[in-house]
């Protein structure tokens, strides 16, 4: 337990240093200091949820708060926690990488899914003696994470990596213990490429892992993989890059082995706007897409926004910060290894935000601001 907490602390410090070094980012704790927080006329917003987008949300919210009289506090507690808290009304907005299912939506009718950025879920591992990035297929990954492949020098891994001196050591799987959108995206991908995985384990924010060691949050998984030789886990790209983890090139539907990157994540979303239709709810999976350049384990992440907010000041501030983030935050997103939304999707998101109402008369937020 102590070792995992140390890894998570190192990760938080790394994000803070990276953001400060870029001159315009924020340390994770700075979100609550935005603008003239606590001063007259300051609007306070609270949110909670996914760890997947935490690095970009902390940067966006802090930067926006320094320029506007809005204080935004965001708790990086996992997608499951975010869905629970926004459903219970204890936060102004939630955040999740996994779309709410029909049972969850029955408790929060009309909850809007607002995509913000696209991210890649990397397959991160710790093999100090292996310098060349490993190639892995979806089928091999499914067998590793269900415990059917237990050694790094297994013939199936060796066949994908000719000439690589694979160590004769056990594989240690690291997985998320909390309800996680990152887990949802990763298991959604494994279910798409492996009938055995789909039948025996399936897709979900939490699943019954057949093998391995659990850790909490992207931070916890990244920290555990980083400090354990022979470990393999799944983490969002920003966490892998900030902790200098080795990442595998994963074979996509076109048969190409692709390393996770902003460009490969963007390629995964090509043409998605046409699939959404005129009135989208955005609950669409983009794992295992077509395209030779596409990274196969990519997803967008959502803000979860109630369709009606009683406080018009809060509703207006929430719409404004989302609009600002999507139109002014692209550079920060790329710097932190996220892909901005395609322009056509951004237009659809803005249209969806325009349906938010506030106050006792349920007036459109645009009319109230």
Sine and cosine of phi, psi and omega as CSV:
sin_phi,cos_phi,sin_psi,cos_psi,sin_omega,cos_omega
0.00,0.00,-0.72,0.70,0.00,-1.00
-0.87,0.50,-0.63,0.77,-0.04,-1.00
-0.91,0.41,-0.64,0.77,0.02,-1.00
-0.91,0.42,-0.68,0.73,0.01,-1.00
-0.89,0.46,-0.60,0.80,0.03,-1.00
-0.90,0.44,-0.67,0.74,0.03,-1.00
-0.89,0.46,-0.66,0.75,0.00,-1.00
-0.91,0.41,-0.66,0.75,0.02,-1.00
-0.89,0.46,-0.68,0.73,0.03,-1.00
-0.87,0.50,-0.60,0.80,-0.01,-1.00
-0.92,0.39,-0.70,0.71,0.02,-1.00
-0.86,0.51,-0.70,0.72,0.02,-1.00
-0.89,0.46,-0.62,0.78,0.01,-1.00
-0.88,0.47,-0.67,0.74,0.01,-1.00
-0.91,0.42,-0.66,0.75,0.00,-1.00
-0.88,0.47,-0.71,0.70,0.00,-1.00
-0.91,0.42,-0.66,0.75,0.00,-1.00
-0.89,0.45,-0.68,0.74,-0.03,-1.00
-0.92,0.40,-0.71,0.70,0.00,-1.00
-0.90,0.45,-0.60,0.80,0.00,-1.00
-0.91,0.42,-0.44,0.90,0.01,-1.00
-1.00,0.06,-0.07,1.00,0.10,-0.99
0.91,0.41,0.91,0.42,-0.01,-1.00
0.48,-0.88,-0.05,1.00,0.08,-1.00
-1.00,-0.06,-0.32,-0.95,-0.07,-1.00
-0.49,-0.87,0.52,-0.86,0.24,-0.97
-0.95,0.31,0.46,-0.89,-0.07,-1.00
-0.82,0.57,-0.56,0.83,-0.03,-1.00
-0.97,0.24,-0.14,0.99,-0.11,-0.99
-0.98,0.18,-0.13,0.99,-0.06,-1.00
-0.86,0.51,-0.54,0.84,-0.08,-1.00
-0.99,0.13,0.08,1.00,-0.07,-1.00
-0.94,-0.33,0.11,0.99,-0.17,-0.98
-0.85,0.52,0.57,-0.82,0.10,-1.00
0.80,0.60,-0.69,-0.73,0.05,-1.00
-0.98,-0.21,0.82,0.57,-0.09,-1.00
-0.75,0.67,0.77,-0.64,0.00,-1.00
1.00,-0.01,-0.17,0.99,0.01,-1.00
-0.99,0.15,0.13,-0.99,0.00,-1.00
-0.89,0.46,0.71,-0.71,0.06,-1.00
0.99,0.11,-0.03,1.00,0.01,-1.00
-0.98,0.21,0.75,-0.66,0.05,-1.00
-1.00,-0.09,0.75,-0.66,0.01,-1.00
-0.96,-0.26,0.81,-0.59,0.07,-1.00
-0.88,-0.48,0.63,-0.78,0.07,-1.00
-0.83,-0.56,0.63,-0.78,0.05,-1.00
-0.59,-0.81,0.27,-0.96,0.01,-1.00
-0.38,-0.93,0.47,-0.88,0.09,-1.00
0.48,-0.88,-0.73,-0.68,-0.25,-0.97
-0.81,0.58,0.66,-0.75,0.15,-0.99
-0.99,0.12,-0.40,0.92,-0.01,-1.00
-0.75,0.66,-0.76,0.64,-0.02,-1.00
-1.00,-0.09,0.14,0.99,-0.11,-0.99
-0.82,0.57,-0.69,0.73,0.00,-1.00
-0.85,0.52,-0.67,0.74,-0.01,-1.00
-0.98,0.21,-0.59,0.81,0.03,-1.00
-0.90,0.43,-0.66,0.75,0.00,-1.00
-0.88,0.47,-0.61,0.79,0.02,-1.00
-0.95,0.32,-0.76,0.65,0.02,-1.00
-0.85,0.53,-0.77,0.63,-0.13,-0.99
-0.92,0.39,-0.60,0.80,0.04,-1.00
-0.93,0.38,-0.72,0.69,-0.01,-1.00
-0.88,0.47,-0.70,0.71,0.02,-1.00
-0.89,0.46,-0.67,0.74,-0.01,-1.00
-0.91,0.42,-0.47,0.88,0.04,-1.00
-0.96,0.29,-0.40,0.92,-0.07,-1.00
-0.97,-0.24,-0.19,0.98,-0.06,-1.00
-0.66,-0.75,0.41,-0.91,-0.01,-1.00
-0.98,0.19,0.87,0.49,0.01,-1.00
-0.71,-0.70,0.75,-0.66,0.07,-1.00
-0.93,-0.36,0.86,-0.51,-0.07,-1.00
-0.88,-0.47,0.86,-0.50,0.04,-1.00
-0.93,-0.36,0.82,-0.58,-0.05,-1.00
-0.82,-0.58,0.81,-0.58,0.03,-1.00
-0.99,-0.14,0.88,-0.48,-0.01,-1.00
-1.00,0.08,1.00,0.07,-0.16,-0.99
-0.89,-0.46,0.00,1.00,-0.05,-1.00
0.97,-0.23,0.48,-0.88,-0.08,-1.00
-0.88,0.48,-0.66,0.76,0.00,-1.00
-0.86,0.51,-0.68,0.74,0.04,-1.00
-0.92,0.40,-0.61,0.79,0.02,-1.00
-0.90,0.44,-0.69,0.72,0.04,-1.00
-0.88,0.47,-0.69,0.72,-0.01,-1.00
-0.89,0.46,-0.72,0.69,-0.09,-1.00
-0.94,0.33,-0.63,0.78,0.01,-1.00
-0.95,0.32,-0.52,0.85,0.07,-1.00
-0.91,0.41,-0.63,0.78,0.00,-1.00
-0.98,0.19,-0.18,0.98,0.02,-1.00
0.98,0.20,0.32,0.95,-0.01,-1.00
-1.00,0.05,-0.15,0.99,0.09,-1.00
-0.73,-0.69,0.30,-0.95,0.00,-1.00
-0.98,0.19,-0.48,0.88,0.06,-1.00
-0.50,-0.87,0.47,-0.89,0.11,-0.99
-0.95,-0.31,0.02,-1.00,0.05,-1.00
-0.51,-0.86,0.69,-0.72,-0.04,-1.00
-0.43,-0.90,0.58,-0.81,0.15,-0.99
-1.00,0.03,-0.35,0.94,0.03,-1.00
-0.99,-0.16,0.73,-0.68,0.07,-1.00
-0.92,0.40,0.53,-0.85,0.08,-1.00
-0.92,0.40,0.66,-0.75,0.04,-1.00
-1.00,0.09,0.05,-1.00,-0.10,-0.99
-0.90,0.44,-0.59,0.81,0.03,-1.00
-0.90,0.43,-0.68,0.73,0.02,-1.00
-0.91,0.41,-0.64,0.76,0.00,-1.00
-0.93,0.37,-0.44,0.90,0.03,-1.00
-0.91,0.42,-0.40,0.92,0.04,-1.00
-1.00,-0.03,-0.16,0.99,-0.01,-1.00
-0.58,-0.82,0.92,0.39,-0.10,-0.99
-0.84,0.54,0.71,-0.71,0.07,-1.00
0.99,0.16,0.04,1.00,-0.03,-1.00
-0.81,0.58,0.82,-0.57,-0.06,-1.00
-1.00,0.07,0.70,-0.72,0.09,-1.00
-0.98,-0.18,0.93,-0.38,-0.08,-1.00
-0.93,-0.36,0.98,-0.21,0.04,-1.00
-0.89,0.45,0.60,-0.80,-0.01,-1.00
-0.88,-0.48,-0.76,0.66,0.04,-1.00
-0.55,-0.83,0.19,-0.98,0.13,-0.99
-0.95,-0.30,0.60,-0.80,0.03,-1.00
-0.66,-0.75,0.31,-0.95,0.03,-1.00
-0.95,-0.30,0.66,-0.75,0.16,-0.99
-1.00,-0.08,0.91,-0.42,-0.06,-1.00
-1.00,0.01,0.42,-0.91,0.20,-0.98
-0.99,-0.15,0.98,-0.22,-0.09,-1.00
-0.98,-0.21,0.60,-0.80,-0.04,-1.00
-0.56,-0.83,0.19,-0.98,-0.05,-1.00
-0.75,-0.66,1.00,-0.07,0.06,-1.00
-0.75,-0.66,1.00,0.07,-0.13,-0.99
-0.83,0.55,-0.53,0.85,-0.05,-1.00
-0.99,0.11,-0.07,1.00,-0.03,-1.00
-0.96,-0.28,0.95,-0.31,-0.07,-1.00
-1.00,0.07,-0.59,0.80,-0.04,-1.00
-0.98,0.21,0.75,-0.66,0.05,-1.00
-0.84,0.54,0.71,-0.71,-0.02,-1.00
-0.97,0.26,0.54,-0.84,0.19,-0.98
-0.99,-0.13,0.73,-0.68,0.03,-1.00
-0.66,-0.75,0.57,-0.82,0.09,-1.00
-0.99,-0.17,0.26,-0.97,0.04,-1.00
-0.88,0.47,-0.63,0.77,-0.01,-1.00
-0.90,0.43,-0.66,0.75,0.04,-1.00
-0.91,0.41,-0.67,0.74,0.03,-1.00
-0.87,0.50,-0.68,0.73,0.01,-1.00
-0.86,0.50,-0.65,0.76,0.00,-1.00
-0.95,0.31,-0.54,0.84,0.08,-1.00
-0.90,0.43,-0.75,0.66,-0.12,-0.99
-0.98,0.21,-0.19,0.98,0.14,-0.99
-0.97,-0.22,0.08,1.00,0.11,-0.99
1.00,0.07,0.19,0.98,0.03,-1.00
-0.99,0.13,-0.43,0.90,0.15,-0.99
-0.93,-0.36,0.86,-0.51,-0.14,-0.99
-0.87,-0.49,-0.10,1.00,-0.04,-1.00
-0.80,-0.60,0.61,-0.79,0.01,-1.00
-0.93,0.38,-0.44,0.90,0.02,-1.00
-1.00,-0.05,0.35,0.94,0.07,-1.00
-0.83,0.56,0.64,-0.77,-0.04,-1.00
-0.83,0.56,-0.52,0.85,-0.02,-1.00
-0.94,0.34,-0.59,0.81,0.09,-1.00
-0.95,0.30,-0.65,0.76,0.00,-1.00
-0.88,0.47,-0.62,0.78,-0.01,-1.00
-0.89,0.46,-0.54,0.84,0.01,-1.00
-0.98,0.18,-0.22,0.98,-0.11,-0.99
-0.73,-0.69,0.90,0.44,-0.03,-1.00
-0.88,0.48,0.68,-0.73,0.02,-1.00
1.00,0.08,-0.12,0.99,0.00,-1.00
-1.00,-0.02,0.78,-0.63,0.01,-1.00
-0.99,0.15,1.00,0.00,-0.02,-1.00
-0.97,0.24,0.66,-0.75,-0.04,-1.00
-0.96,0.29,0.56,-0.83,0.06,-1.00
-1.00,0.06,0.95,0.30,-0.02,-1.00
-0.60,-0.80,0.30,-0.95,-0.03,-1.00
-0.95,0.32,0.49,-0.87,0.15,-0.99
-1.00,0.02,0.75,-0.67,0.12,-0.99
-0.93,-0.38,0.93,-0.36,0.03,-1.00
-0.98,0.21,0.71,-0.71,0.09,-1.00
-0.88,-0.48,0.77,-0.64,-0.06,-1.00
-0.72,-0.69,0.21,-0.98,0.01,-1.00
-0.99,0.15,0.69,-0.73,0.06,-1.00
-1.00,-0.08,-0.38,0.92,-0.02,-1.00
-1.00,0.00,0.31,-0.95,0.09,-1.00
-0.90,0.44,0.90,-0.44,-0.30,-0.95
-0.71,-0.71,0.76,-0.65,0.14,-0.99
-0.93,0.37,-0.53,0.85,0.07,-1.00
-0.88,0.47,-0.66,0.75,0.09,-1.00
-0.89,0.46,-0.66,0.75,0.02,-1.00
-0.86,0.52,-0.74,0.67,-0.03,-1.00
-0.89,0.45,-0.70,0.71,-0.04,-1.00
-0.91,0.42,-0.71,0.70,-0.01,-1.00
-0.96,0.29,-0.47,0.88,0.11,-0.99
-0.89,0.46,-0.68,0.74,0.05,-1.00
-0.90,0.43,-0.74,0.67,-0.02,-1.00
-0.88,0.48,-0.59,0.81,0.05,-1.00
-0.93,0.38,-0.51,0.86,-0.01,-1.00
-0.96,0.29,-0.48,0.88,-0.10,-0.99
-0.95,-0.30,-0.22,0.97,-0.07,-1.00
-0.74,-0.68,0.96,-0.28,0.07,-1.00
-0.84,0.54,-0.57,0.82,0.01,-1.00
-0.90,0.43,-0.70,0.71,0.04,-1.00
-0.88,0.47,-0.72,0.69,-0.03,-1.00
-0.85,0.53,-0.65,0.76,-0.04,-1.00
-0.97,0.25,-0.65,0.76,-0.16,-0.99
-1.00,-0.07,-0.48,0.88,-0.06,-1.00
-0.85,-0.53,-0.81,0.58,0.08,-1.00
1.00,0.03,-0.20,-0.98,-0.07,-1.00
-0.93,-0.38,0.65,-0.76,0.07,-1.00
0.06,-1.00,0.26,-0.96,0.09,-1.00
-0.93,0.36,-0.47,0.88,0.13,-0.99
-0.70,-0.71,0.72,-0.69,0.05,-1.00
-0.73,-0.69,0.23,-0.97,0.05,-1.00
-1.00,0.06,0.99,-0.12,-0.06,-1.00
-0.94,0.34,0.77,-0.64,-0.04,-1.00
-0.95,0.33,-0.37,0.93,-0.07,-1.00
-0.40,-0.92,0.28,-0.96,0.18,-0.98
0.92,-0.40,-0.16,-0.99,-0.07,-1.00
-0.83,-0.56,0.74,-0.67,-0.05,-1.00
-1.00,-0.01,0.47,-0.88,0.09,-1.00
-0.53,-0.85,0.41,-0.91,-0.08,-1.00
-0.99,-0.12,0.77,-0.64,0.09,-1.00
0.96,0.27,0.30,-0.95,0.14,-0.99
-0.83,0.56,-0.60,0.80,0.01,-1.00
-0.88,0.48,-0.70,0.72,-0.04,-1.00
-0.92,0.39,-0.67,0.75,0.02,-1.00
-0.91,0.41,-0.71,0.70,0.01,-1.00
-0.86,0.51,-0.69,0.73,0.00,-1.00
-0.90,0.43,-0.65,0.76,-0.01,-1.00
-0.92,0.38,-0.68,0.74,0.03,-1.00
-0.90,0.43,-0.67,0.75,-0.06,-1.00
-0.88,0.47,-0.57,0.82,-0.11,-0.99
-0.99,-0.16,0.06,1.00,-0.07,-1.00
-0.81,-0.58,0.95,-0.31,0.04,-1.00
-0.90,0.44,0.68,-0.73,-0.03,-1.00
1.00,0.00,-0.04,1.00,-0.06,-1.00
-0.99,0.15,0.43,-0.90,0.12,-0.99
-0.62,-0.79,0.67,-0.74,0.00,-1.00
-0.47,-0.88,-0.08,-1.00,0.00,-1.00
-0.79,-0.61,0.81,-0.59,-0.02,-1.00
-0.59,-0.81,0.42,-0.91,0.07,-1.00
-0.90,0.44,0.53,-0.85,-0.15,-0.99
-0.82,0.57,-0.67,0.75,-0.03,-1.00
-0.86,0.52,-0.63,0.77,0.00,-1.00
-0.93,0.36,-0.63,0.78,0.03,-1.00
-0.90,0.43,-0.67,0.74,-0.03,-1.00
-0.94,0.34,-0.67,0.74,-0.05,-1.00
-0.93,0.37,-0.42,0.91,0.02,-1.00
-0.98,-0.22,0.12,0.99,0.06,-1.00
0.84,0.55,0.64,0.77,0.04,-1.00
-0.98,0.21,0.53,-0.85,0.16,-0.99
-0.95,0.32,0.64,-0.76,0.01,-1.00
-0.78,-0.63,0.60,-0.80,-0.03,-1.00
-0.99,0.12,0.50,-0.86,0.23,-0.97
-1.00,0.08,0.84,-0.54,-0.09,-1.00
-0.97,-0.25,0.70,-0.71,-0.02,-1.00
-0.95,0.32,0.77,-0.63,0.01,-1.00
-1.00,-0.07,-0.04,-1.00,-0.08,-1.00
-0.88,0.47,-0.47,0.88,0.01,-1.00
-0.99,0.17,-0.03,1.00,0.02,-1.00
1.00,0.00,0.09,1.00,-0.01,-1.00
-1.00,-0.05,0.61,-0.79,0.11,-0.99
-1.00,0.02,0.87,-0.50,-0.15,-0.99
-0.83,-0.56,0.78,-0.63,0.12,-0.99
-0.98,0.20,0.56,-0.83,0.04,-1.00
-0.92,0.40,0.68,-0.73,0.03,-1.00
-0.31,-0.95,0.22,-0.98,0.06,-1.00
-0.87,0.49,-0.68,0.73,-0.04,-1.00
-0.90,0.43,-0.69,0.72,-0.01,-1.00
-0.94,0.35,-0.50,0.87,0.09,-1.00
-0.93,0.36,-0.69,0.72,0.06,-1.00
-0.86,0.51,-0.65,0.76,-0.01,-1.00
-0.88,0.47,-0.50,0.86,0.00,-1.00
-0.92,0.38,-0.38,0.93,-0.06,-1.00
-0.98,-0.18,0.08,1.00,-0.01,-1.00
-0.88,0.47,0.75,-0.67,0.03,-1.00
0.99,0.16,0.03,1.00,-0.07,-1.00
-0.92,0.39,-0.54,0.84,-0.03,-1.00
-0.87,0.49,-0.60,0.80,0.00,-1.00
-0.93,0.38,-0.47,0.88,0.00,-1.00
-0.98,0.22,-0.34,0.94,-0.14,-0.99
-0.98,0.20,-0.52,0.86,-0.03,-1.00
1.00,0.08,-0.08,-1.00,-0.13,-0.99
-0.97,0.24,-0.54,0.84,-0.05,-1.00
-0.78,-0.62,0.96,0.29,-0.14,-0.99
-0.98,0.22,0.48,-0.88,0.21,-0.98
-0.97,-0.24,-0.02,1.00,0.15,-0.99
0.94,0.34,0.11,0.99,0.00,-1.00
-1.00,0.08,0.94,0.35,-0.09,-1.00
-0.81,-0.59,0.76,-0.65,0.06,-1.00
-0.99,0.16,0.64,-0.77,0.07,-1.00
-0.86,-0.50,0.30,0.95,0.03,-1.00
-0.95,0.33,0.46,-0.89,0.05,-1.00
0.78,0.62,0.79,0.61,-0.06,-1.00
-0.99,0.14,0.13,-0.99,0.17,-0.99
-0.95,0.32,0.27,-0.96,0.09,-1.00
0.92,-0.40,0.82,-0.57,-0.07,-1.00
-0.92,0.39,-0.43,0.90,-0.06,-1.00
-0.99,-0.12,-0.04,1.00,-0.14,-0.99
-0.98,0.18,0.71,-0.71,0.16,-0.99
-0.99,0.17,0.75,-0.66,-0.22,-0.98
-0.99,0.15,-0.20,0.98,-0.03,-1.00
-0.90,-0.43,0.94,0.33,-0.04,-1.00
-0.84,-0.55,0.41,-0.91,0.00,-1.00
-0.38,-0.93,0.33,-0.94,0.27,-0.96
-0.99,-0.12,0.28,-0.96,0.00,-1.00
-0.88,-0.48,0.52,-0.86,-0.16,-0.99
-0.90,-0.43,0.56,-0.83,0.42,-0.91
-1.00,0.02,0.65,-0.76,0.04,-1.00
-0.96,-0.27,0.91,-0.41,-0.14,-0.99
-0.84,-0.54,0.82,-0.57,0.07,-1.00
-0.87,0.50,0.55,-0.83,-0.03,-1.00
-0.94,0.34,-0.31,0.95,0.02,-1.00
-0.68,-0.73,0.72,-0.70,0.02,-1.00
-0.81,-0.58,0.82,-0.58,-0.05,-1.00
-0.90,0.44,-0.68,0.74,-0.06,-1.00
-0.99,0.12,0.94,-0.33,-0.06,-1.00
-0.93,0.37,-0.49,0.87,0.04,-1.00
-0.91,0.41,-0.69,0.72,0.04,-1.00
-0.92,0.40,-0.68,0.73,-0.01,-1.00
-0.88,0.48,-0.70,0.72,0.01,-1.00
-0.90,0.43,-0.65,0.76,0.01,-1.00
-0.91,0.42,-0.63,0.77,0.00,-1.00
-0.91,0.42,-0.70,0.71,0.05,-1.00
-0.88,0.47,-0.68,0.73,-0.04,-1.00
-0.90,0.43,-0.66,0.75,-0.04,-1.00
-0.94,0.35,-0.59,0.81,0.06,-1.00
-0.92,0.39,-0.71,0.71,0.01,-1.00
-0.87,0.50,-0.70,0.71,0.00,-1.00
-0.89,0.45,-0.69,0.72,-0.04,-1.00
-0.88,0.47,-0.67,0.74,-0.06,-1.00
-0.97,0.26,-0.47,0.88,-0.05,-1.00
-0.99,-0.17,-0.44,0.90,-0.05,-1.00
-0.92,-0.40,-0.11,0.99,-0.15,-0.99
-0.98,-0.22,0.18,0.98,-0.08,-1.00
-0.89,0.45,-0.66,0.75,-0.04,-1.00
-0.89,0.45,-0.69,0.72,0.02,-1.00
-0.90,0.44,-0.62,0.79,0.00,-1.00
-0.88,0.47,-0.75,0.67,-0.02,-1.00
-0.90,0.44,-0.63,0.78,-0.01,-1.00
-0.88,0.47,-0.52,0.86,-0.01,-1.00
-0.99,-0.16,0.28,0.96,0.15,-0.99
0.96,0.28,0.49,0.87,0.16,-0.99
-0.94,-0.34,0.44,-0.90,0.05,-1.00
-0.98,-0.20,0.78,-0.62,0.08,-1.00
-0.89,0.46,0.40,-0.92,0.04,-1.00
-0.89,0.45,0.57,-0.82,0.17,-0.99
-0.83,0.55,0.54,-0.84,-0.08,-1.00
-0.83,0.55,-0.65,0.76,-0.02,-1.00
-0.91,0.42,-0.59,0.81,0.04,-1.00
-0.94,0.34,-0.65,0.76,0.03,-1.00
-0.84,0.54,-0.67,0.74,0.03,-1.00
-0.87,0.49,-0.67,0.75,0.02,-1.00
-0.91,0.41,-0.60,0.80,0.03,-1.00
-0.90,0.43,-0.69,0.72,0.01,-1.00
-0.88,0.47,-0.63,0.78,0.02,-1.00
-0.90,0.44,-0.65,0.76,0.02,-1.00
-0.90,0.43,-0.67,0.74,0.03,-1.00
-0.87,0.49,-0.49,0.87,0.00,-1.00
-0.91,0.41,-0.20,0.98,0.02,-1.00
-1.00,0.03,-0.13,0.99,0.00,-1.00
-0.91,0.42,0.70,-0.71,0.03,-1.00
-0.87,-0.48,0.26,-0.97,-0.01,-1.00
-0.50,-0.87,0.28,-0.96,0.10,-1.00
0.97,0.24,0.16,-0.99,-0.05,-1.00
-0.90,0.43,-0.44,0.90,0.00,-1.00
-1.00,-0.02,0.03,1.00,0.01,-1.00
0.79,0.61,0.76,0.65,0.01,-1.00
-0.99,0.13,0.49,-0.87,0.08,-1.00
-0.86,0.51,0.63,-0.78,-0.02,-1.00
-0.86,0.51,-0.61,0.79,0.00,-1.00
-0.85,0.52,-0.58,0.82,-0.01,-1.00
-0.97,0.23,-0.43,0.90,-0.04,-1.00
-1.00,0.08,-0.33,0.94,-0.11,-0.99
-1.00,0.00,0.00,0.00,0.00,0.00
